[in-house]
Amino acid sequence: MTPGAAEGPVAVITGAASGIGASCAGLMRRSGWRTAGIDLNPSDTDLPAQADVSDRAAAAGAIDQVAERFGRVDLLVTAAGYYEEGIDVADITVAQWDRMLAVILGGTVNCCAAVLPHMLSRGEGSIVAISSELALAGSATDLHYVAAKGAVLGLVKSLAMEVAETAIRVNAVAPGPTDTPLLAADSLWRKPDYLATLPLGRLVAPEEIAHAVYYLATEGSMYCGEVLSPNAGAVI
Amino acid sequence: MPEQPGGSDAPRQVALVTGAAQGLGHATALRLAADGFAVAVNDITDDGRLTELAGRTGGIAVPADISDPAAGPAMAEAAGRQLGPVQVLVANAAAMAMSPFLEAKPDEWWHQIDVNLSGHFRVIQAVIPGMRAQGHGRIIIISSGWGVIGHPNATAYAASKAGLIALTKGLGRELGPQGILTNAIAPSFIDTEQLRVDADDAGITLDEMRQRYREQIPVRQLASPADIAAAVAFLAAPGSGAVIGQVLQPNGGVTRTRA
């Protein structure tokens, strides 16, 4: 573990053990923030909590623990999720659908609900939900994932309006296909034929998503329900 | 952020900001300079403010009317010769006139289109060869919330700003493969000198004007020029290399409520 800051703003990052979440945690930490990770696996953060965000009580317990330890929560980044592709819509099972919705949408709702009282008590804070470019444009063979990520956008826009008159900001980052462990080695999104359709011709780097999250968290007070999409040109 | 356009040994990257004499263009020029750019600054004339600003941005003053077809090439040439090729263009200069649609004079309509849309078309054309030669560039277009959702009595302005959004998307697709990233920003109410003009027009005080605008903004807060400059700085930063053809809307939710 790398040492973190002794004081400074506090970020809670779900899915912090890998991929986009880990990139966000790393950037916040290098920028002087104290970080807490919520993930099924241990994360390289100042307070690594192992919890399943789809479990409301577990998510709330983890976030309350962060608030108790650090005395404040300035930022929530909801990056916890997983991906399944290559499934025809008719073949998505009820269990697959329910689990996807529970983790991506439920996890976001659970963590927002847990963190908001802490932010409301201080009158400020920032929530950045990680959605997906697929939720903007639609996709085939991953309908349950896309539906869940789309629902996150509805949640973000509505919650942003609900707390608009406070100094709490709620926004989304909708990454394009990003080079993380979520994309299997044989993923459609890694194939040269697909990449050639992108104006930038490459996958997005997780650090580029972290950069967008950092910007919204530090200089984004005028964004309200924004969907910022670093996507290499996948959706323009 | 410890992200600068170049290390201490690297030559400073060059930005060109149009409409920089005041307001968000002025704040943007100063922000980019703080982030390490040498900034060439343009406005329609130089009453001393541009030269003063250029002194603070390590750049040059390039006063010109961007609706003049000679302006873009002249600015690109002057910046290229004195500072280096323009790597970041902030297309910000704008003209606005309010009037009911049926009362709008054709020359009012065309003046706003000529400056806001065609003017930037020409400036962009002028900086592309230099960006192409370097294999990278950032074109940051200041559109408007009114270009997203429209506004009564501002049809020409809204049309010109909506045109800039389409220009952003087209250029994003066309120039992206060459490493040139085009994005837009759609602000709404900003706390600039224009508010004083608006207040005088409405026959109310500046504070009353601010309050009238705040009531139209979900976050009940006017954007500062620095907020918009920060959006420009984000789009100009190395870490934003996957953002292309997007329209950032740091307008406090104005465009979320009425779109």
HADDOCK unambig.tbl for C-alpha pairs under 7 A between the chains (distance, minus, plus):
assign (segid A and resid 31 and name CA) (segid B and resid 1 and name CA) 6.76 0.50 0.50
assign (segid A and resid 161 and name CA) (segid B and resid 218 and name CA) 6.97 0.50 0.50
assign (segid A and resid 164 and name CA) (segid B and resid 218 and name CA) 5.76 0.50 0.50
assign (segid A and resid 164 and name CA) (segid B and resid 219 and name CA) 4.64 0.50 0.50
assign (segid A and resid 165 and name CA) (segid B and resid 218 and name CA) 6.67 0.50 0.50
assign (segid A and resid 165 and name CA) (segid B and resid 219 and name CA) 4.92 0.50 0.50
assign (segid A and resid 165 and name CA) (segid B and resid 220 and name CA) 6.15 0.50 0.50
assign (segid A and resid 199 and name CA) (segid B and resid 173 and name CA) 5.82 0.50 0.50
assign (segid A and resid 199 and name CA) (segid B and resid 176 and name CA) 5.20 0.50 0.50
assign (segid A and resid 199 and name CA) (segid B and resid 177 and name CA) 5.14 0.50 0.50
assign (segid A and resid 200 and name CA) (segid B and resid 176 and name CA) 5.72 0.50 0.50
assign (segid A and resid 200 and name CA) (segid B and resid 177 and name CA) 5.33 0.50 0.50
assign (segid A and resid 204 and name CA) (segid B and resid 242 and name CA) 6.12 0.50 0.50
assign (segid A and resid 208 and name CA) (segid B and resid 239 and name CA) 5.38 0.50 0.50
assign (segid A and resid 208 and name CA) (segid B and resid 240 and name CA) 6.16 0.50 0.50
assign (segid A and resid 208 and name CA) (segid B and resid 242 and name CA) 6.80 0.50 0.50
assign (segid A and resid 211 and name CA) (segid B and resid 239 and name CA) 5.88 0.50 0.50
assign (segid A and resid 215 and name CA) (segid B and resid 234 and name CA) 6.92 0.50 0.50
assign (segid A and resid 219 and name CA) (segid B and resid 230 and name CA) 6.67 0.50 0.50
assign (segid A and resid 222 and name CA) (segid B and resid 223 and name CA) 6.36 0.50 0.50
assign (segid A and resid 222 and name CA) (segid B and resid 250 and name CA) 4.77 0.50 0.50
assign (segid A and resid 222 and name CA) (segid B and resid 251 and name CA) 5.57 0.50 0.50
assign (segid A and resid 222 and name CA) (segid B and resid 252 and name CA) 4.51 0.50 0.50
assign (segid A and resid 223 and name CA) (segid B and resid 249 and name CA) 6.69 0.50 0.50
assign (segid A and resid 223 and name CA) (segid B and resid 250 and name CA) 4.70 0.50 0.50
assign (segid A and resid 223 and name CA) (segid B and resid 251 and name CA) 6.32 0.50 0.50
assign (segid A and resid 223 and name CA) (segid B and resid 252 and name CA) 5.30 0.50 0.50
assign (segid A and resid 223 and name CA) (segid B and resid 253 and name CA) 6.50 0.50 0.50
assign (segid A and resid 224 and name CA) (segid B and resid 252 and name CA) 5.37 0.50 0.50
assign (segid A and resid 224 and name CA) (segid B and resid 253 and name CA) 4.73 0.50 0.50
assign (segid A and resid 225 and name CA) (segid B and resid 253 and name CA) 6.76 0.50 0.50
assign (segid A and resid 226 and name CA) (segid B and resid 249 and name CA) 6.88 0.50 0.50
assign (segid A and resid 229 and name CA) (segid B and resid 243 and name CA) 6.71 0.50 0.50
assign (segid A and resid 230 and name CA) (segid B and resid 242 and name CA) 4.93 0.50 0.50
assign (segid A and resid 230 and name CA) (segid B and resid 243 and name CA) 4.25 0.50 0.50
assign (segid A and resid 231 and name CA) (segid B and resid 242 and name CA) 5.67 0.50 0.50
assign (segid A and resid 231 and name CA) (segid B and resid 243 and name CA) 6.17 0.50 0.50
assign (segid A and resid 232 and name CA) (segid B and resid 242 and name CA) 4.46 0.50 0.50
assign (segid A and resid 232 and name CA) (segid B and resid 243 and name CA) 6.15 0.50 0.50
assign (segid A and resid 232 and name CA) (segid B and resid 244 and name CA) 6.30 0.50 0.50
assign (segid A and resid 233 and name CA) (segid B and resid 244 and name CA) 5.53 0.50 0.50
assign (segid A and resid 233 and name CA) (segid B and resid 245 and name CA) 6.82 0.50 0.50
assign (segid A and resid 236 and name CA) (segid B and resid 169 and name CA) 6.16 0.50 0.50
assign (segid A and resid 236 and name CA) (segid B and resid 245 and name CA) 5.11 0.50 0.50
assign (segid A and resid 236 and name CA) (segid B and resid 246 and name CA) 6.11 0.50 0.50
